Amino acid sequence: MAELLIRGLAAGYGGRPVLRDANAGPMTEGTVTALLGPNGSGKSTLLKTLAGLHPPMRGEMRLDGEDLARASPARRAERAMYMPQALPKGVHMTVFESVLVAARSGRHGQPGYVLMQDALSVIEDLGIAPLASRHLDELSGGQKQLASLAQALVRRPRLLLLDEPLSALDLNYQFHVMDVLRRQTRQHRLITLVVLHDLNIALRHTDHALLLHAGAIDAEGPPAHVVTPDALHRVYRVRARVERCPLGQAQVHVDGLAGL
């Protein structure tokens, strides 16, 4: 079984550490892990370091026993796929073309008709078939985000890294995308890490959670064990309750700022 293990990881920018001695995992195949925490806690830095966009200062990031920090750029690109917050601009390519190009770049040697079928399947699964013939530079921010997610999913990497993929989506599409993401992750045995700010979406749609605070992993485990009133007070500085709705789903209710 594939797994991701992080040990003693330090990472940052210009010699200034953002993450310090981070330890997490194992995160196993077929599971979606939410990266939670306030702004500046190190969530995006962790994803970018795993993706190879920034070299770690020290520590290990082992995917199936292979240290990603020592892997070549080509090997890292083959195994890990990163979807950033800010998407490229001015790309004059249709949605279908962009997803097909992503499939070809990530799955060498597979027949063209299989890649075309998979590209169409992912586009349909995300509910963006009406956009297939439209150009990326004509789309809204949310539509571009969905097209970018389709490009990431069709590659079927071992490690899928998504930085706030819901930020430009309305409520309906947020739920729809998380359902698709969880289903695709299980079906293709991916290890998915996703930065989320909505704690209730994390509680409902993910299997595992890492709560980051001040550059360290503050808590790790099932989302309902990580998102607790004590953790919310300690990390987010709010007074909050975590209660079960009539359907049994855990939900966060914020009553105010800590100390007020």
One Martini backbone bead per residue (centre of mass of N, CA, C, O) as a GRO file, in nm:
protein
  260
    1MET     BB    1   0.096   0.036   0.023
    2ALA     BB    2   0.065   0.355  -0.010
    3GLU     BB    3   0.277   0.625   0.133
    4LEU     BB    4   0.304   0.916   0.345
    5LEU     BB    5   0.611   1.053   0.496
    6ILE     BB    6   0.690   1.288   0.759
    7ARG     BB    7   1.030   1.400   0.867
    8GLY     BB    8   1.176   1.673   0.994
    9LEU     BB    9   1.048   1.923   0.847
   10ALA     BB   10   1.207   2.195   0.673
   11ALA     BB   11   1.072   2.514   0.549
   12GLY     BB   12   1.119   2.791   0.300
   13TYR     BB   13   1.244   3.135   0.254
   14GLY     BB   14   1.545   3.268   0.230
   15GLY     BB   15   1.621   3.103   0.510
   16ARG     BB   16   1.318   3.112   0.615
   17PRO     BB   17   1.129   2.949   0.826
   18VAL     BB   18   0.800   2.795   0.829
   19LEU     BB   19   0.883   2.511   0.875
   20ARG     BB   20   0.915   2.299   1.183
   21ASP     BB   21   0.952   1.990   1.244
   22ALA     BB   22   0.771   1.807   1.060
   23ASN     BB   23   0.515   1.557   1.143
   24ALA     BB   24   0.371   1.293   0.930
   25GLY     BB   25   0.198   1.009   0.944
   26PRO     BB   26   0.057   0.800   0.758
   27MET     BB   27  -0.055   0.849   0.422
   28THR     BB   28  -0.293   0.685   0.237
   29GLU     BB   29  -0.433   0.530   0.001
   30GLY     BB   30  -0.755   0.662  -0.071
   31THR     BB   31  -0.700   0.947   0.071
   32VAL     BB   32  -0.815   1.250   0.234
   33THR     BB   33  -0.624   1.538   0.324
   34ALA     BB   34  -0.646   1.796   0.547
   35LEU     BB   35  -0.532   2.133   0.544
   36LEU     BB   36  -0.502   2.316   0.841
   37GLY     BB   37  -0.519   2.668   0.915
   38PRO     BB   38  -0.396   2.955   0.936
   39ASN     BB   39  -0.255   3.206   0.818
   40GLY     BB   40   0.090   3.119   0.792
   41SER     BB   41   0.125   2.802   0.893
   42GLY     BB   42   0.226   2.614   0.612
   43LYS     BB   43   0.052   2.480   0.389
   44SER     BB   44   0.173   2.574   0.113
   45THR     BB   45   0.463   2.499   0.181
   46LEU     BB   46   0.418   2.198   0.197
   47LEU     BB   47   0.321   2.154  -0.092
   48LYS     BB   48   0.567   2.282  -0.243
   49THR     BB   49   0.774   2.086  -0.124
   50LEU     BB   50   0.649   1.823  -0.230
   51ALA     BB   51   0.659   1.935  -0.539
   52GLY     BB   52   0.955   2.098  -0.568
   53LEU     BB   53   0.953   2.425  -0.551
   54HIS     BB   54   1.095   2.369  -0.267
   55PRO     BB   55   1.353   2.310  -0.084
   56PRO     BB   56   1.449   2.157   0.179
   57MET     BB   57   1.636   2.200   0.467
   58ARG     BB   58   1.504   1.942   0.606
   59GLY     BB   59   1.435   1.613   0.583
   60GLU     BB   60   1.148   1.398   0.508
   61MET     BB   61   0.970   1.262   0.199
   62ARG     BB   62   0.791   0.965   0.190
   63LEU     BB   63   0.715   0.775  -0.108
   64ASP     BB   64   0.718   0.456  -0.088
   65GLY     BB   65   1.023   0.514   0.046
   66GLU     BB   66   1.072   0.769  -0.124
   67ASP     BB   67   1.268   1.052  -0.138
   68LEU     BB   68   1.168   1.350  -0.268
   69ALA     BB   69   1.424   1.527  -0.207
   70ARG     BB   70   1.604   1.315  -0.407
   71ALA     BB   71   1.447   1.358  -0.648
   72SER     BB   72   1.393   1.417  -0.952
   73PRO     BB   73   1.203   1.624  -1.133
   74ALA     BB   74   1.083   1.399  -1.311
   75ARG     BB   75   0.999   1.209  -1.082
   76ARG     BB   76   0.822   1.407  -0.928
   77ALA     BB   77   0.623   1.468  -1.167
   78GLU     BB   78   0.525   1.169  -1.188
   79ARG     BB   79   0.412   1.149  -0.871
   80ALA     BB   80   0.340   1.465  -0.857
   81MET     BB   81   0.054   1.695  -0.817
   82TYR     BB   82   0.012   2.052  -0.862
   83MET     BB   83  -0.238   2.290  -0.738
   84PRO     BB   84  -0.273   2.611  -0.743
   85GLN     BB   85  -0.416   2.904  -0.666
   86ALA     BB   86  -0.271   3.034  -0.905
   87LEU     BB   87  -0.356   3.061  -1.229
   88PRO     BB   88  -0.297   3.064  -1.541
   89LYS     BB   89  -0.261   3.302  -1.798
   90GLY     BB   90  -0.334   3.313  -2.140
   91VAL     BB   91  -0.465   3.033  -2.226
   92HIS     BB   92  -0.518   2.909  -2.565
   93MET     BB   93  -0.729   2.656  -2.465
   94THR     BB   94  -0.913   2.406  -2.434
   95VAL     BB   95  -1.035   2.211  -2.200
   96PHE     BB   96  -0.989   1.942  -2.344
   97GLU     BB   97  -0.698   1.991  -2.433
   98SER     BB   98  -0.580   2.033  -2.146
   99VAL     BB   99  -0.657   1.750  -2.038
  100LEU     BB  100  -0.511   1.583  -2.253
  101VAL     BB  101  -0.228   1.691  -2.204
  102ALA     BB  102  -0.214   1.594  -1.911
  103ALA     BB  103  -0.246   1.294  -1.972
  104ARG     BB  104   0.006   1.266  -2.156
  105SER     BB  105   0.221   1.375  -1.943
  106GLY     BB  106   0.133   1.149  -1.705
  107ARG     BB  107   0.073   0.889  -1.932
  108HIS     BB  108   0.285   0.715  -2.063
  109GLY     BB  109   0.193   0.471  -2.318
  110GLN     BB  110  -0.094   0.529  -2.355
  111PRO     BB  111  -0.357   0.520  -2.529
  112GLY     BB  112  -0.528   0.768  -2.686
  113TYR     BB  113  -0.823   0.666  -2.639
  114VAL     BB  114  -0.798   0.646  -2.330
  115LEU     BB  115  -0.730   0.944  -2.273
  116MET     BB  116  -0.986   1.061  -2.400
  117GLN     BB  117  -1.188   0.916  -2.218
  118ASP     BB  118  -1.075   1.024  -1.948
  119ALA     BB  119  -1.111   1.322  -2.006
  120LEU     BB  120  -1.419   1.311  -2.043
  121SER     BB  121  -1.487   1.182  -1.768
  122VAL     BB  122  -1.380   1.409  -1.584
  123ILE     BB  123  -1.546   1.638  -1.702
  124GLU     BB  124  -1.821   1.508  -1.635
  125ASP     BB  125  -1.779   1.461  -1.329
  126LEU     BB  126  -1.746   1.788  -1.281
  127GLY     BB  127  -1.965   1.937  -1.476
  128ILE     BB  128  -1.793   2.058  -1.765
  129ALA     BB  129  -1.894   1.983  -2.056
  130PRO     BB  130  -1.992   2.273  -2.163
  131LEU     BB  131  -1.664   2.365  -2.159
  132ALA     BB  132  -1.484   2.191  -2.355
  133SER     BB  133  -1.482   2.418  -2.612
  134ARG     BB  134  -1.359   2.620  -2.431
  135HIS     BB  135  -1.152   2.869  -2.339
  136LEU     BB  136  -0.960   2.947  -2.073
  137ASP     BB  137  -0.953   3.272  -2.134
  138GLU     BB  138  -1.296   3.271  -2.100
  139LEU     BB  139  -1.307   3.209  -1.807
  140SER     BB  140  -1.380   3.187  -1.502
  141GLY     BB  141  -1.245   3.127  -1.204
  142GLY     BB  142  -1.412   2.870  -1.139
  143GLN     BB  143  -1.377   2.730  -1.416
  144LYS     BB  144  -1.069   2.715  -1.404
  145GLN     BB  145  -1.056   2.542  -1.150
  146LEU     BB  146  -1.198   2.294  -1.275
  147ALA     BB  147  -0.999   2.251  -1.508
  148SER     BB  148  -0.750   2.211  -1.329
  149LEU     BB  149  -0.861   1.963  -1.179
  150ALA     BB  150  -0.887   1.785  -1.427
  151GLN     BB  151  -0.583   1.783  -1.493
  152ALA     BB  152  -0.498   1.647  -1.226
  153LEU     BB  153  -0.677   1.386  -1.229
  154VAL     BB  154  -0.595   1.259  -1.514
  155ARG     BB  155  -0.296   1.180  -1.423
  156ARG     BB  156  -0.279   0.997  -1.173
  157PRO     BB  157  -0.125   1.040  -0.922
  158ARG     BB  158  -0.001   0.951  -0.627
  159LEU     BB  159   0.027   1.270  -0.565
  160LEU     BB  160  -0.217   1.510  -0.453
  161LEU     BB  161  -0.196   1.878  -0.475
  162LEU     BB  162  -0.423   2.114  -0.313
  163ASP     BB  163  -0.472   2.473  -0.333
  164GLU     BB  164  -0.761   2.585  -0.283
  165PRO     BB  165  -1.004   2.455  -0.491
  166LEU     BB  166  -1.272   2.632  -0.361
  167SER     BB  167  -1.243   2.955  -0.367
  168ALA     BB  168  -1.433   3.000  -0.658
  169LEU     BB  169  -1.678   2.842  -0.537
  170ASP     BB  170  -1.973   2.740  -0.488
  171LEU     BB  171  -2.152   2.548  -0.279
  172ASN     BB  172  -2.231   2.326  -0.476
  173TYR     BB  173  -1.939   2.279  -0.596
  174GLN     BB  174  -1.795   2.210  -0.339
  175PHE     BB  175  -1.944   1.944  -0.290
  176HIS     BB  176  -1.900   1.814  -0.563
  177VAL     BB  177  -1.589   1.815  -0.568
  178MET     BB  178  -1.548   1.648  -0.306
  179ASP     BB  179  -1.689   1.397  -0.412
  180VAL     BB  180  -1.505   1.350  -0.655
  181LEU     BB  181  -1.234   1.345  -0.509
  182ARG     BB  182  -1.294   1.102  -0.328
  183ARG     BB  183  -1.362   0.901  -0.553
  184GLN     BB  184  -1.096   0.923  -0.718
  185THR     BB  185  -0.906   0.850  -0.490
  186ARG     BB  186  -1.016   0.563  -0.448
  187GLN     BB  187  -1.020   0.445  -0.736
  188HIS     BB  188  -0.688   0.541  -0.787
  189ARG     BB  189  -0.513   0.546  -0.527
  190LEU     BB  190  -0.466   0.810  -0.391
  191ILE     BB  191  -0.282   1.090  -0.249
  192THR     BB  192  -0.459   1.348  -0.080
  193LEU     BB  193  -0.394   1.703  -0.059
  194VAL     BB  194  -0.594   1.968   0.106
  195VAL     BB  195  -0.666   2.298   0.118
  196LEU     BB  196  -0.865   2.426   0.394
  197HIS     BB  197  -1.107   2.659   0.554
  198ASP     BB  198  -1.349   2.469   0.578
  199LEU     BB  199  -1.428   2.274   0.843
  200ASN     BB  200  -1.694   2.134   0.750
  201ILE     BB  201  -1.578   2.010   0.496
  202ALA     BB  202  -1.362   1.844   0.635
  203LEU     BB  203  -1.556   1.675   0.814
  204ARG     BB  204  -1.726   1.557   0.564
  205HIS     BB  205  -1.482   1.497   0.311
  206THR     BB  206  -1.260   1.366   0.498
  207ASP     BB  207  -1.018   1.130   0.648
  208HIS     BB  208  -0.796   1.349   0.716
  209ALA     BB  209  -0.583   1.556   0.942
  210LEU     BB  210  -0.398   1.871   0.941
  211LEU     BB  211  -0.284   2.090   1.200
  212LEU     BB  212  -0.160   2.410   1.163
  213HIS     BB  213   0.098   2.587   1.374
  214ALA     BB  214   0.358   2.780   1.357
  215GLY     BB  215   0.509   2.553   1.165
  216ALA     BB  216   0.332   2.311   1.283
  217ILE     BB  217   0.205   2.010   1.398
  218ASP     BB  218  -0.062   2.004   1.615
  219ALA     BB  219  -0.254   1.792   1.453
  220GLU     BB  220  -0.363   1.438   1.403
  221GLY     BB  221  -0.631   1.284   1.212
  222PRO     BB  222  -0.932   1.261   1.241
  223PRO     BB  223  -1.122   1.531   1.201
  224ALA     BB  224  -1.293   1.496   1.474
  225HIS     BB  225  -1.010   1.489   1.645
  226VAL     BB  226  -0.894   1.776   1.550
  227VAL     BB  227  -1.173   1.928   1.559
  228THR     BB  228  -1.174   2.120   1.845
  229PRO     BB  229  -1.225   2.343   2.086
  230ASP     BB  230  -0.927   2.354   2.179
  231ALA     BB  231  -0.800   2.391   1.896
  232LEU     BB  232  -0.956   2.649   1.816
  233HIS     BB  233  -0.843   2.818   2.048
  234ARG     BB  234  -0.533   2.773   1.999
  235VAL     BB  235  -0.522   2.841   1.678
  236TYR     BB  236  -0.779   3.060   1.619
  237ARG     BB  237  -0.901   3.219   1.861
  238VAL     BB  238  -1.180   3.063   1.942
  239ARG     BB  239  -1.513   3.017   2.027
  240ALA     BB  240  -1.626   2.670   2.017
  241ARG     BB  241  -1.838   2.424   1.868
  242VAL     BB  242  -1.888   2.059   1.844
  243GLU     BB  243  -2.161   1.927   1.665
  244ARG     BB  244  -2.440   1.731   1.606
  245CYS     BB  245  -2.646   1.663   1.376
  246PRO     BB  246  -2.927   1.484   1.295
  247LEU     BB  247  -2.721   1.310   1.091
  248GLY     BB  248  -2.426   1.304   1.260
  249GLN     BB  249  -2.272   1.562   1.182
  250ALA     BB  250  -2.006   1.744   1.224
  251GLN     BB  251  -2.005   2.085   1.368
  252VAL     BB  252  -1.918   2.422   1.352
  253HIS     BB  253  -1.952   2.671   1.624
  254VAL     BB  254  -1.913   3.013   1.646
  255ASP     BB  255  -1.917   3.250   1.928
  256GLY     BB  256  -1.614   3.375   1.927
  257LEU     BB  257  -1.364   3.530   2.063
  258ALA     BB  258  -1.106   3.499   2.244
  259GLY     BB  259  -1.175   3.677   2.548
  260LEU     BB  260  -1.498   3.783   2.479
   0.00000   0.00000   0.00000
